[in-house]
Structures are given as structure tokens and as C-alpha cells.
Amino acid sequence: MGLPSKKRTPRSRDDRRSHHALKPISTKKCEKCGTDVLPHVACASCGTYKGRKTINVEKRLTRRTKKITHK
């Protein structure tokens, strides 16, 4: 089994981990309701994407509440 021949210094370890930092999530405002939304994703509160209605929010809400009450 191979073993390291020399100890890695803290500087070397930290240089290796330089890309592990978390990047901030970029969001945009929904055109219709103004809530923060991920780019290229339909708005969860009003159901629109690029000005068009894509999700029926009321139907989804009733389905979710029905699912929760069954459990």
C-alpha cells in the first residue's frame, strides 16, 4: 500500500481546496409578481415563465395538500 513520502504543508492543502468555496446563487425577479426566481425556471408563486402561464398553481396546491393529509 502506498504511503506519502513527504508531509503536505498547510499551504499546499489550502491551495488544493481553493475551488471548494461556495458561490452565491444568482436569482432574478419574476416579471409578473416580483418574487425571486432562479433563472430559466418557472415562478413557483404565480406559475409564469417568460410572460406565459406554464404551471397551474391552484391545482398543484390542492394536490399537495391532499397528499399531505393522506400521510
C-alpha positions as CSV (number, residue, x, y, z in Angstrom):
1,M,0.0,0.0,0.0
2,G,1.4,3.4,-1.0
3,L,2.2,6.0,1.6
4,P,3.0,9.6,1.2
5,S,6.8,10.2,1.2
6,K,6.5,13.8,2.5
7,K,4.1,15.7,4.6
8,R,1.8,18.1,2.7
9,T,2.1,21.6,4.0
10,P,-1.0,23.7,5.1
11,R,-0.3,26.0,2.1
12,S,-0.4,23.1,-0.3
13,R,-3.5,21.7,1.3
14,D,-5.3,25.1,1.1
15,D,-4.2,25.7,-2.5
16,R,-5.8,22.4,-3.4
17,R,-9.1,23.5,-1.7
18,S,-9.2,26.9,-3.3
19,H,-12.1,25.8,-5.6
20,H,-14.2,24.4,-2.8
21,A,-15.7,27.8,-1.8
22,L,-19.5,28.2,-2.3
23,K,-20.6,30.6,-5.0
24,P,-23.6,32.9,-4.5
25,I,-26.9,31.8,-6.1
26,S,-27.9,34.2,-8.8
27,T,-31.7,35.0,-8.9
28,K,-33.9,37.3,-10.9
29,K,-37.2,38.9,-10.3
30,C,-40.4,37.4,-11.7
31,E,-41.9,39.7,-14.3
32,K,-45.4,39.3,-13.1
33,C,-45.3,39.0,-9.3
34,G,-41.8,40.2,-8.4
35,T,-40.6,37.3,-6.3
36,D,-37.0,36.0,-6.6
37,V,-36.8,33.1,-9.1
38,L,-33.9,31.0,-10.3
39,P,-33.0,31.8,-14.0
40,H,-34.6,29.5,-16.6
41,V,-37.2,28.2,-14.1
42,A,-40.9,28.9,-13.8
43,C,-42.1,31.0,-10.9
44,A,-43.5,28.9,-8.1
45,S,-45.8,31.6,-6.7
46,C,-47.6,32.7,-9.9
47,G,-46.6,29.9,-12.4
48,T,-45.3,32.1,-15.2
49,Y,-42.2,31.7,-17.4
50,K,-41.1,34.3,-19.9
51,G,-44.5,36.0,-19.6
52,R,-46.5,32.9,-20.3
53,K,-48.5,30.8,-17.8
54,T,-46.9,27.4,-17.5
55,I,-48.0,26.0,-14.2
56,N,-51.5,25.8,-12.7
57,V,-50.6,26.9,-9.1
58,E,-54.1,26.3,-7.7
59,K,-54.2,22.7,-9.0
60,R,-50.7,22.0,-7.7
61,L,-51.6,23.4,-4.2
62,T,-54.7,21.2,-3.9
63,R,-52.8,18.1,-5.0
64,R,-50.1,18.8,-2.4
65,T,-52.5,19.4,0.5
66,K,-54.4,16.2,-0.4
67,K,-51.1,14.3,-0.4
68,I,-50.1,15.7,3.0
69,T,-53.4,14.9,4.6
70,H,-53.2,11.3,3.4
71,K,-50.0,10.6,5.3
